Amino acid sequence: MKKKVLVTGGTGYIGSHTAVELIKEGFEVIIIDDLSNSQAEVLNGIEKISGVRPEFVQFNLCEEDKLTAFFEKHRDIDSIIHFAASKAVGESVEKPLLYYKNNVLSLVLLLEAMKKYNISNIVFSSSCTVYGQPDKLPVTEATPFKPAESPYGNTKQIGEEILRDTCKVNKDIQAISLRYFNPVGAHDSALIGELPNGVPANLVPFITQTAAGIRQQLMVFGNDYSTPDGSAMRDYIHVVDLAVAHVIALKRLIDKKQKNNYEFFNLGTGKGLTVLQLIQVFEKVNNLKLNYKVVDRRAGDVEKIYADTTLANKELGWETKLGVEEMMRSAWKWQQQLATKKV
């Protein structure tokens, strides 16, 4: 019998790509999403790629009565991959309480349900924002947490602490936190990709929407950072590579290959790229010129960060396969697909 995996936030950007990879590996996927930053039409894309339409239930995980009713009905869930969270750094600075409620309470309620319904495995969507602005680069899993630069980053720090403390006293719960860096790109079919509702929170949708003429101009936040060209530096990872890592992490839990019942891994390419360098790659591979201008730094942004992925490479047997050119090519292909029809 297929193992049933609950993917919270499964119609979102990373969640939808992970759902595809789970189905490809023979899992049965069920999705909870409140569609606050995604669209139900994403299920069409998942179905076209995989040949399977996941069961979908719409509600917010903080609605405890609905969460209980869900688990009462679905008592055969084996594992959870937890993506559902508010994720815009800038918005979190402006609306901290929204982020603490959505991101922290939802995790607490999910873990309580895991205990009640005897669900052992959870893969948690964490973030490199847990490191704040590190003193040394690249970042390893041993790098100490610095104060978070935003409420969003703080919710990920708190989430990891909640998981660690829960696993310490509940040996039957096993968790892996995946601290990923900056996911970009889209599935090569261009049937799913990054589809934020309203104003995007991430850089690449701004790039593609500017190239498509949806936005007049791209803003580059800051040119006075201590980087080769003064713009902020990040570690960009293809979303499909990231999705594959979630499946590998889940299998590690199911097969009981983990070394502790709480583990955490960095997921990135190990290479830093500045915002201006990323724009240049986009222009080159797609033969386009972008209209952009440099503006002041943005509150909540760290200067530079990139990963040391040695531990994930060794323990998970995972490494990235898709480079920055594939990321920028697939992102533009997805944007063009959006222009021609609905998802």
ZIRAWO-V228579 format. One record per residue. N is the residue number from 1. OMEGA is omega in whole degrees, 0 to 359 (none if undefined). BURIAL is + if it has 16 or more other ideal C-beta (glycine too) atoms within 10 Angstrom, else -. Layout:
n=N omega=OMEGA burial=BURIAL
n=N omega=OMEGA burial=BURIAL
//
This chain:
n=1 omega=180 burial=-
n=2 omega=175 burial=-
n=3 omega=182 burial=+
n=4 omega=182 burial=+
n=5 omega=173 burial=+
n=6 omega=176 burial=+
n=7 omega=177 burial=+
n=8 omega=185 burial=+
n=9 omega=188 burial=+
n=10 omega=173 burial=+
n=11 omega=177 burial=+
n=12 omega=186 burial=+
n=13 omega=183 burial=+
n=14 omega=180 burial=+
n=15 omega=182 burial=+
n=16 omega=178 burial=+
n=17 omega=179 burial=+
n=18 omega=177 burial=+
n=19 omega=178 burial=+
n=20 omega=182 burial=+
n=21 omega=177 burial=+
n=22 omega=180 burial=+
n=23 omega=179 burial=+
n=24 omega=181 burial=-
n=25 omega=173 burial=-
n=26 omega=177 burial=-
n=27 omega=169 burial=+
n=28 omega=187 burial=+
n=29 omega=170 burial=+
n=30 omega=188 burial=+
n=31 omega=165 burial=+
n=32 omega=176 burial=+
n=33 omega=178 burial=+
n=34 omega=178 burial=+
n=35 omega=178 burial=-
n=36 omega=178 burial=-
n=37 omega=178 burial=+
n=38 omega=182 burial=+
n=39 omega=181 burial=+
n=40 omega=180 burial=-
n=41 omega=178 burial=-
n=42 omega=178 burial=+
n=43 omega=177 burial=+
n=44 omega=179 burial=-
n=45 omega=178 burial=+
n=46 omega=181 burial=+
n=47 omega=180 burial=-
n=48 omega=181 burial=-
n=49 omega=190 burial=+
n=50 omega=185 burial=+
n=51 omega=181 burial=-
n=52 omega=175 burial=+
n=53 omega=181 burial=-
n=54 omega=171 burial=+
n=55 omega=185 burial=-
n=56 omega=176 burial=+
n=57 omega=184 burial=+
n=58 omega=168 burial=-
n=59 omega=177 burial=-
n=60 omega=184 burial=+
n=61 omega=178 burial=+
n=62 omega=176 burial=+
n=63 omega=192 burial=-
n=64 omega=181 burial=-
n=65 omega=179 burial=-
n=66 omega=178 burial=-
n=67 omega=178 burial=+
n=68 omega=179 burial=-
n=69 omega=179 burial=-
n=70 omega=182 burial=+
n=71 omega=174 burial=+
n=72 omega=182 burial=-
n=73 omega=185 burial=-
n=74 omega=184 burial=-
n=75 omega=181 burial=-
n=76 omega=178 burial=-
n=77 omega=183 burial=+
n=78 omega=188 burial=+
n=79 omega=180 burial=+
n=80 omega=165 burial=+
n=81 omega=191 burial=+
n=82 omega=176 burial=+
n=83 omega=193 burial=+
n=84 omega=180 burial=+
n=85 omega=169 burial=+
n=86 omega=193 burial=+
n=87 omega=182 burial=+
n=88 omega=182 burial=+
n=89 omega=183 burial=+
n=90 omega=180 burial=+
n=91 omega=181 burial=+
n=92 omega=177 burial=+
n=93 omega=182 burial=+
n=94 omega=184 burial=-
n=95 omega=186 burial=-
n=96 omega=184 burial=-
n=97 omega=176 burial=-
n=98 omega=183 burial=-
n=99 omega=179 burial=+
n=100 omega=180 burial=+
n=101 omega=186 burial=-
n=102 omega=190 burial=+
n=103 omega=184 burial=+
n=104 omega=182 burial=+
n=105 omega=181 burial=-
n=106 omega=179 burial=+
n=107 omega=179 burial=+
n=108 omega=181 burial=-
n=109 omega=178 burial=+
n=110 omega=179 burial=+
n=111 omega=176 burial=+
n=112 omega=178 burial=-
n=113 omega=178 burial=+
n=114 omega=178 burial=+
n=115 omega=184 burial=-
n=116 omega=187 burial=-
n=117 omega=174 burial=-
n=118 omega=174 burial=-
n=119 omega=191 burial=+
n=120 omega=196 burial=+
n=121 omega=174 burial=+
n=122 omega=171 burial=+
n=123 omega=187 burial=+
n=124 omega=177 burial=+
n=125 omega=177 burial=+
n=126 omega=190 burial=+
n=127 omega=175 burial=+
n=128 omega=178 burial=+
n=129 omega=178 burial=+
n=130 omega=182 burial=+
n=131 omega=185 burial=+
n=132 omega=174 burial=+
n=133 omega=187 burial=-
n=134 omega=179 burial=+
n=135 omega=183 burial=-
n=136 omega=176 burial=-
n=137 omega=358 burial=+
n=138 omega=182 burial=+
n=139 omega=172 burial=+
n=140 omega=179 burial=-
n=141 omega=178 burial=+
n=142 omega=178 burial=-
n=143 omega=182 burial=+
n=144 omega=174 burial=-
n=145 omega=169 burial=+
n=146 omega=176 burial=-
n=147 omega=181 burial=-
n=148 omega=180 burial=+
n=149 omega=182 burial=+
n=150 omega=173 burial=+
n=151 omega=176 burial=+
n=152 omega=179 burial=+
n=153 omega=179 burial=+
n=154 omega=179 burial=+
n=155 omega=178 burial=+
n=156 omega=174 burial=+
n=157 omega=180 burial=+
n=158 omega=179 burial=+
n=159 omega=179 burial=+
n=160 omega=179 burial=+
n=161 omega=178 burial=-
n=162 omega=179 burial=+
n=163 omega=180 burial=+
n=164 omega=182 burial=-
n=165 omega=179 burial=-
n=166 omega=181 burial=+
n=167 omega=180 burial=+
n=168 omega=184 burial=-
n=169 omega=177 burial=-
n=170 omega=186 burial=-
n=171 omega=179 burial=-
n=172 omega=174 burial=-
n=173 omega=179 burial=+
n=174 omega=184 burial=+
n=175 omega=170 burial=+
n=176 omega=173 burial=+
n=177 omega=177 burial=+
n=178 omega=182 burial=+
n=179 omega=183 burial=+
n=180 omega=185 burial=+
n=181 omega=188 burial=+
n=182 omega=181 burial=+
n=183 omega=177 burial=+
n=184 omega=178 burial=+
n=185 omega=183 burial=+
n=186 omega=175 burial=+
n=187 omega=186 burial=+
n=188 omega=175 burial=-
n=189 omega=186 burial=-
n=190 omega=178 burial=+
n=191 omega=172 burial=+
n=192 omega=180 burial=+
n=193 omega=181 burial=+
n=194 omega=186 burial=+
n=195 omega=181 burial=+
n=196 omega=172 burial=+
n=197 omega=177 burial=-
n=198 omega=183 burial=-
n=199 omega=180 burial=-
n=200 omega=176 burial=+
n=201 omega=185 burial=+
n=202 omega=187 burial=+
n=203 omega=191 burial=+
n=204 omega=174 burial=+
n=205 omega=175 burial=+
n=206 omega=178 burial=+
n=207 omega=185 burial=+
n=208 omega=179 burial=+
n=209 omega=175 burial=+
n=210 omega=179 burial=+
n=211 omega=182 burial=+
n=212 omega=180 burial=-
n=213 omega=178 burial=-
n=214 omega=176 burial=-
n=215 omega=186 burial=+
n=216 omega=187 burial=-
n=217 omega=177 burial=-
n=218 omega=176 burial=+
n=219 omega=172 burial=-
n=220 omega=188 burial=+
n=221 omega=174 burial=+
n=222 omega=173 burial=+
n=223 omega=181 burial=+
n=224 omega=174 burial=-
n=225 omega=179 burial=+
n=226 omega=180 burial=-
n=227 omega=184 burial=+
n=228 omega=181 burial=-
n=229 omega=177 burial=-
n=230 omega=178 burial=-
n=231 omega=185 burial=+
n=232 omega=183 burial=+
n=233 omega=179 burial=+
n=234 omega=175 burial=+
n=235 omega=184 burial=+
n=236 omega=183 burial=+
n=237 omega=179 burial=+
n=238 omega=185 burial=+
n=239 omega=179 burial=+
n=240 omega=174 burial=+
n=241 omega=180 burial=+
n=242 omega=179 burial=+
n=243 omega=178 burial=+
n=244 omega=180 burial=+
n=245 omega=178 burial=+
n=246 omega=179 burial=+
n=247 omega=178 burial=+
n=248 omega=179 burial=+
n=249 omega=180 burial=+
n=250 omega=179 burial=+
n=251 omega=178 burial=+
n=252 omega=178 burial=+
n=253 omega=182 burial=+
n=254 omega=181 burial=+
n=255 omega=179 burial=-
n=256 omega=179 burial=-
n=257 omega=182 burial=-
n=258 omega=182 burial=+
n=259 omega=175 burial=-
n=260 omega=180 burial=-
n=261 omega=166 burial=+
n=262 omega=179 burial=+
n=263 omega=178 burial=+
n=264 omega=184 burial=+
n=265 omega=171 burial=+
n=266 omega=175 burial=+
n=267 omega=178 burial=+
n=268 omega=177 burial=+
n=269 omega=184 burial=+
n=270 omega=181 burial=+
n=271 omega=177 burial=+
n=272 omega=179 burial=+
n=273 omega=179 burial=+
n=274 omega=178 burial=+
n=275 omega=181 burial=+
n=276 omega=176 burial=+
n=277 omega=179 burial=+
n=278 omega=177 burial=+
n=279 omega=180 burial=+
n=280 omega=178 burial=-
n=281 omega=179 burial=+
n=282 omega=181 burial=+
n=283 omega=184 burial=+
n=284 omega=187 burial=-
n=285 omega=181 burial=+
n=286 omega=178 burial=+
n=287 omega=183 burial=-
n=288 omega=170 burial=-
n=289 omega=181 burial=-
n=290 omega=173 burial=+
n=291 omega=180 burial=-
n=292 omega=174 burial=+
n=293 omega=179 burial=-
n=294 omega=177 burial=-
n=295 omega=182 burial=-
n=296 omega=175 burial=-
n=297 omega=180 burial=-
n=298 omega=179 burial=-
n=299 omega=175 burial=-
n=300 omega=182 burial=+
n=301 omega=171 burial=+
n=302 omega=184 burial=+
n=303 omega=181 burial=+
n=304 omega=178 burial=+
n=305 omega=171 burial=+
n=306 omega=194 burial=+
n=307 omega=157 burial=+
n=308 omega=187 burial=+
n=309 omega=185 burial=+
n=310 omega=184 burial=-
n=311 omega=179 burial=+
n=312 omega=179 burial=+
n=313 omega=184 burial=-
n=314 omega=187 burial=-
n=315 omega=182 burial=+
n=316 omega=186 burial=+
n=317 omega=184 burial=-
n=318 omega=169 burial=+
n=319 omega=181 burial=-
n=320 omega=180 burial=+
n=321 omega=186 burial=-
n=322 omega=185 burial=+
n=323 omega=186 burial=+
n=324 omega=178 burial=+
n=325 omega=176 burial=-
n=326 omega=179 burial=+
n=327 omega=185 burial=+
n=328 omega=178 burial=+
n=329 omega=182 burial=+
n=330 omega=178 burial=+
n=331 omega=180 burial=+
n=332 omega=177 burial=+
n=333 omega=178 burial=+
n=334 omega=180 burial=+
n=335 omega=178 burial=+
n=336 omega=178 burial=-
n=337 omega=178 burial=+
n=338 omega=183 burial=+
n=339 omega=185 burial=-
n=340 omega=180 burial=-
n=341 omega=176 burial=-
n=342 omega=180 burial=-
n=343 omega=none burial=+
//
